[in-house]
Amino acid sequence: MDLSSHMCKIAEGDKKSFRIMAKAMGCKMHSTALKLLGSSHFDDADDVVQISLIKVWQSAPRWVNKGSVEGYVYRIVFSTCMDFIRRYK
């Protein structure tokens, strides 16, 4: 599956491509969030994934096709986790 072509379509507002990308990466995003937050924060990891998906949707028009979509999404998940940790520590 070529996520970069889906990301280009997401940048144009294509909801179907967004659902495909979210389904393809959702479990990996959740496991990354869970590793960063700790296993006792399962529900918080769900929230981080939801917030991250919103950020992906909103930032898609500014995405530059120079790297992997996975790396871009994981960076958003990481930054969202760090925001969550700073806010609730």
Backbone as a printed PyTorch tensor [residue, N CA C, xyz], in Angstrom:
tensor([[[  0.8380,  -1.1820,   0.0000],
         [  0.0000,   0.0000,   0.0000],
         [  0.8840,   1.2470,   0.0000]],

        [[  0.6190,   2.1210,  -0.9290],
         [  1.4020,   3.3430,  -1.0590],
         [  0.7180,   4.4660,  -0.2840]],

        [[  1.2100,   4.7020,   0.9190],
         [  0.5850,   5.7160,   1.7680],
         [  0.8600,   7.1400,   1.2890]],

        [[  1.9430,   7.3340,   0.5430],
         [  2.2330,   8.7010,   0.0850],
         [  1.1740,   9.1840,  -0.9060]],

        [[  0.6630,   8.2950,  -1.7550],
         [ -0.4010,   8.7220,  -2.6770],
         [ -1.6770,   9.0230,  -1.8990]],

        [[ -1.9330,   8.2520,  -0.8450],
         [ -3.0960,   8.5380,   0.0010],
         [ -2.9060,   9.8710,   0.7180]],

        [[ -1.6890,  10.1360,   1.1620],
         [ -1.4310,  11.3940,   1.8700],
         [ -1.6600,  12.5840,   0.9370]],

        [[ -1.2660,  12.4500,  -0.3080],
         [ -1.5140,  13.5280,  -1.2770],
         [ -3.0170,  13.7600,  -1.4540]],

        [[ -3.7790,  12.6730,  -1.4780],
         [ -5.2320,  12.8050,  -1.6050],
         [ -5.8400,  13.3920,  -0.3340]],

        [[ -5.2860,  13.0100,   0.8280],
         [ -5.7630,  13.5700,   2.0970],
         [ -5.5540,  15.0800,   2.0970]],

        [[ -4.4240,  15.5180,   1.5530],
         [ -4.1290,  16.9540,   1.4730],
         [ -5.1890,  17.6940,   0.6640]],

        [[ -5.8360,  16.9820,  -0.2410],
         [ -6.8980,  17.5720,  -1.0630],
         [ -8.2760,  17.4080,  -0.4210]],

        [[ -8.3190,  16.7540,   0.7750],
         [ -9.5860,  16.5980,   1.4860],
         [-10.3020,  15.2870,   1.2520]],

        [[ -9.6120,  14.2870,   0.7270],
         [-10.2260,  12.9900,   0.4340],
         [-10.4000,  12.1780,   1.7180]],

        [[-11.6510,  12.0480,   2.1680],
         [-11.9480,  11.3420,   3.4150],
         [-11.7200,   9.8370,   3.2960]],

        [[-11.9560,   9.2800,   2.1190],
         [-11.7610,   7.8370,   1.9310],
         [-10.2770,   7.4810,   2.0930]],

        [[ -9.3910,   8.2790,   1.5170],
         [ -7.9540,   8.0400,   1.6690],
         [ -7.5300,   8.1910,   3.1210]],

        [[ -8.1540,   9.1310,   3.8330],
         [ -7.8390,   9.3080,   5.2470],
         [ -8.2420,   8.0690,   6.0410]],

        [[ -9.4190,   7.5340,   5.7610],
         [ -9.8580,   6.3180,   6.4570],
         [ -8.9310,   5.1490,   6.1600]],

        [[ -8.4790,   5.0400,   4.9240],
         [ -7.5520,   3.9600,   4.5480],
         [ -6.2440,   4.1070,   5.3060]],

        [[ -5.7130,   5.3230,   5.3600],
         [ -4.4560,   5.5670,   6.0660],
         [ -4.6160,   5.3200,   7.5630]],

        [[ -5.7260,   5.7940,   8.1360],
         [ -5.9700,   5.6140,   9.5700],
         [ -6.0970,   4.1300,   9.9120]],

        [[ -6.7660,   3.3870,   9.0600],
         [ -6.9190,   1.9420,   9.2960],
         [ -5.5780,   1.2260,   9.1610]],

        [[ -4.7820,   1.6400,   8.1880],
         [ -3.4880,   0.9940,   7.9510],
         [ -2.4950,   1.2800,   9.0800]],

        [[ -2.5620,   2.4600,   9.6640],
         [ -1.5570,   2.8590,  10.6490],
         [ -2.0650,   2.9070,  12.0780]],

        [[ -3.3670,   2.7880,  12.2910],
         [ -3.9570,   2.9520,  13.6120],
         [ -3.3560,   2.0710,  14.6930]],

        [[ -3.2000,   0.7890,  14.4170],
         [ -2.6530,  -0.1330,  15.4320],
         [ -1.2040,   0.2020,  15.7590]],

        [[ -0.4350,   0.5300,  14.7440],
         [  0.9670,   0.8930,  14.9770],
         [  1.0680,   2.2040,  15.7420]],

        [[  0.1860,   3.1400,  15.4430],
         [  0.1700,   4.4050,  16.1620],
         [ -0.1610,   4.1650,  17.6350]],

        [[ -1.1320,   3.2930,  17.8790],
         [ -1.5380,   2.9970,  19.2490],
         [ -0.4120,   2.3120,  20.0130]],

        [[  0.2450,   1.3680,  19.3910],
         [  1.3230,   0.6680,  20.0960],
         [  2.4990,   1.6040,  20.3740]],

        [[  2.7740,   2.5320,  19.4680],
         [  3.8250,   3.5250,  19.7020],
         [  3.4480,   4.4240,  20.8760]],

        [[  2.2170,   4.8940,  20.8920],
         [  1.7520,   5.7490,  21.9870],
         [  1.8070,   4.9930,  23.3150]],

        [[  1.4300,   3.7420,  23.2960],
         [  1.4360,   2.9320,  24.5150],
         [  2.8580,   2.7250,  25.0380]],

        [[  3.8010,   2.5280,  24.1330],
         [  5.2020,   2.3780,  24.5430],
         [  5.7330,   3.6690,  25.1610]],

        [[  5.3410,   4.8020,  24.5980],
         [  5.8220,   6.0850,  25.1030],
         [  5.1560,   6.4860,  26.4200]],

        [[  3.8730,   6.1690,  26.5630],
         [  3.1320,   6.5770,  27.7520],
         [  3.2310,   5.5710,  28.8930]],

        [[  3.4610,   4.3220,  28.5610],
         [  3.4930,   3.2630,  29.5690],
         [  2.2360,   2.4170,  29.4720]],

        [[  2.3640,   1.1480,  29.8090],
         [  1.2720,   0.1950,  29.6150],
         [  0.0410,   0.4910,  30.4660]],

        [[  0.1820,   1.2780,  31.5170],
         [ -0.9760,   1.5880,  32.3610],
         [ -1.8450,   2.6970,  31.7580]],

        [[ -1.4460,   3.2390,  30.6270],
         [ -2.1670,   4.3600,  30.0000],
         [ -2.8320,   3.9490,  28.6860]],

        [[ -3.5050,   2.7900,  28.6920],
         [ -4.1210,   2.2760,  27.4740],
         [ -5.1530,   3.2550,  26.9120]],

        [[ -6.0280,   3.7680,  27.7840],
         [ -7.0600,   4.7100,  27.3210],
         [ -6.4550,   6.0340,  26.8590]],

        [[ -5.3930,   6.4560,  27.5340],
         [ -4.7190,   7.6820,  27.1160],
         [ -4.0820,   7.5090,  25.7370]],

        [[ -3.5840,   6.3100,  25.4570],
         [ -3.0070,   6.0300,  24.1360],
         [ -4.0830,   6.1520,  23.0580]],

        [[ -5.3110,   5.7210,  23.3810],
         [ -6.4290,   5.8970,  22.4390],
         [ -6.6400,   7.3770,  22.1360]],

        [[ -6.6140,   8.1920,  23.1850],
         [ -6.7940,   9.6360,  23.0100],
         [ -5.6720,  10.2410,  22.1710]],

        [[ -4.4430,   9.7990,  22.4200],
         [ -3.2910,  10.3000,  21.6540],
         [ -3.4500,   9.9540,  20.1800]],

        [[ -3.9130,   8.7510,  19.8880],
         [ -4.1110,   8.3550,  18.4860],
         [ -5.1710,   9.2370,  17.8350]],

        [[ -6.2660,   9.4800,  18.5290],
         [ -7.3210,  10.3260,  17.9740],
         [ -6.8180,  11.7470,  17.7040]],

        [[ -6.1140,  12.3060,  18.6750],
         [ -5.5610,  13.6550,  18.5030],
         [ -4.5550,  13.6760,  17.3590]],

        [[ -3.7420,  12.6310,  17.2810],
         [ -2.7340,  12.5470,  16.2170],
         [ -3.3830,  12.4580,  14.8480]],

        [[ -4.4640,  11.6980,  14.7370],
         [ -5.1590,  11.5940,  13.4540],
         [ -5.7480,  12.9410,  13.0460]],

        [[ -6.2620,  13.6790,  14.0140],
         [ -6.7670,  15.0300,  13.7160],
         [ -5.6290,  15.9080,  13.2060]],

        [[ -4.4690,  15.8050,  13.8650],
         [ -3.3080,  16.5980,  13.4410],
         [ -2.8460,  16.2010,  12.0400]],

        [[ -2.8900,  14.9090,  11.7310],
         [ -2.5110,  14.4520,  10.3840],
         [ -3.4570,  15.0670,   9.3560]],

        [[ -4.7530,  15.0100,   9.6310],
         [ -5.7470,  15.5730,   8.7070],
         [ -5.5160,  17.0670,   8.4960]],

        [[ -5.2770,  17.7900,   9.6000],
         [ -5.1120,  19.2380,   9.5140],
         [ -3.7970,  19.6430,   8.8540]],

        [[ -2.7560,  18.8490,   9.0500],
         [ -1.4440,  19.2260,   8.5230],
         [ -1.1510,  18.6280,   7.1490]],

        [[ -2.0230,  17.7930,   6.6450],
         [ -1.7820,  17.1260,   5.3570],
         [ -1.4670,  18.0950,   4.2130]],

        [[ -2.1380,  19.2430,   4.1160],
         [ -1.8030,  20.1610,   3.0160],
         [ -0.3690,  20.6960,   3.0820]],

        [[  0.2320,  20.6780,   4.2750],
         [  1.6060,  21.1780,   4.4140],
         [  2.6460,  20.0600,   4.3080]],

        [[  2.2010,  18.8060,   4.1820],
         [  3.1130,  17.6650,   4.0990],
         [  3.9010,  17.7220,   2.7960]],

        [[  5.2020,  17.4930,   2.9090],
         [  6.0780,  17.4950,   1.7390],
         [  6.4890,  16.0520,   1.4660]],

        [[  6.3190,  15.6120,   0.2370],
         [  6.5890,  14.2190,  -0.1350],
         [  8.0870,  13.9860,  -0.3140]],

        [[  8.8400,  14.1350,   0.7720],
         [ 10.2830,  13.8890,   0.7130],
         [ 10.6940,  12.6980,   1.5650]],

        [[  9.8580,  12.3320,   2.5100],
         [ 10.1660,  11.2110,   3.3960],
         [  8.9770,  10.2750,   3.4550]],

        [[  9.0380,   9.3420,   4.3870],
         [  7.9430,   8.3730,   4.4800],
         [  6.7630,   8.9620,   5.2480]],

        [[  5.5940,   8.5400,   4.8590],
         [  4.3820,   8.9360,   5.5620],
         [  4.4240,   8.3690,   6.9740]],

        [[  4.9220,   7.1420,   7.1060],
         [  5.0020,   6.5100,   8.4170],
         [  5.8500,   7.3490,   9.3720]],

        [[  6.9920,   7.8110,   8.9120],
         [  7.8540,   8.6490,   9.7320],
         [  7.1710,   9.9350,  10.1290]],

        [[  6.4480,  10.5330,   9.1990],
         [  5.7070,  11.7660,   9.4690],
         [  4.6430,  11.5340,  10.5420]],

        [[  3.9010,  10.4540,  10.3970],
         [  2.8280,  10.1400,  11.3450],
         [  3.4150,   9.8040,  12.7180]],

        [[  4.4960,   9.0190,  12.7450],
         [  5.1030,   8.6670,  14.0330],
         [  5.6490,   9.9020,  14.7420]],

        [[  6.1350,  10.8510,  13.9800],
         [  6.6120,  12.0930,  14.6040],
         [  5.4490,  12.8440,  15.2480]],

        [[  4.3100,  12.8520,  14.5920],
         [  3.1180,  13.4850,  15.1620],
         [  2.6840,  12.7500,  16.4290]],

        [[  2.6960,  11.4110,  16.3970],
         [  2.3310,  10.6240,  17.5820],
         [  3.3060,  10.9200,  18.7250]],

        [[  4.5950,  10.9470,  18.4050],
         [  5.6070,  11.2260,  19.4340],
         [  5.3730,  12.5920,  20.0590]],

        [[  5.1820,  13.6050,  19.2370],
         [  5.0020,  14.9580,  19.7610],
         [  3.7030,  15.0690,  20.5640]],

        [[  2.6600,  14.3700,  20.1480],
         [  1.4010,  14.3720,  20.8920],
         [  1.5770,  13.6920,  22.2430]],

        [[  2.3410,  12.6050,  22.2870],
         [  2.6330,  11.9360,  23.5590],
         [  3.4250,  12.8490,  24.4910]],

        [[  4.4080,  13.5380,  23.9490],
         [  5.2060,  14.4360,  24.7790],
         [  4.3430,  15.5790,  25.3250]],

        [[  3.4350,  16.0920,  24.5070],
         [  2.5040,  17.1290,  24.9760],
         [  1.6360,  16.5750,  26.1090]],

        [[  1.1670,  15.3480,  25.9300],
         [  0.3210,  14.7100,  26.9470],
         [  1.1080,  14.5280,  28.2530]],

        [[  2.3180,  14.0600,  28.1580],
         [  3.1520,  13.8420,  29.3480],
         [  3.4230,  15.1630,  30.0620]],

        [[  3.7680,  16.1950,  29.3080],
         [  4.0330,  17.5070,  29.9170],
         [  2.7770,  18.0690,  30.5920]],

        [[  1.6390,  17.8710,  29.9760],
         [  0.4000,  18.4290,  30.4950],
         [ -0.0440,  17.7320,  31.7850]],

        [[  0.1610,  16.4230,  31.8770],
         [ -0.4080,  15.6620,  32.9900],
         [  0.6160,  15.1920,  34.0160]],

        [[  1.8500,  15.6580,  33.9280],
         [  2.8450,  15.2790,  34.9310],
         [  2.7460,  16.1460,  36.1310]]])
